């Protein structure tokens, strides 16, 4: 199979659309893939959520993994109070989301606190 620029771009667009649909399900109903892949100054990242979100998404759907290069790209697109997310996939594989360890544990702590609050309210 020839790997033209057009086919590689289409593969990346598919992952962006997949991630946008996941956001649409519960979090951001107006989420869509970002036209021109975050080229606009006010909206960086590959996903436009229709409202402010502290997470900036970078999507990579490639066979050859360049995780540190991609991670740096995700970080570079973040504003002061934003956090990077890197969604990666390849043919016939699960899509993975990469985040900083400190952000992961902060999320887990928030979830645990909310679960305890819910138990107390019942």
Helices and strands as residue ranges (DSSP letters): H 5-26, E 32-33, G 35-38, E 47-48, E 55-61, H 67-76, E 83-89, E 96-98, H 101-121
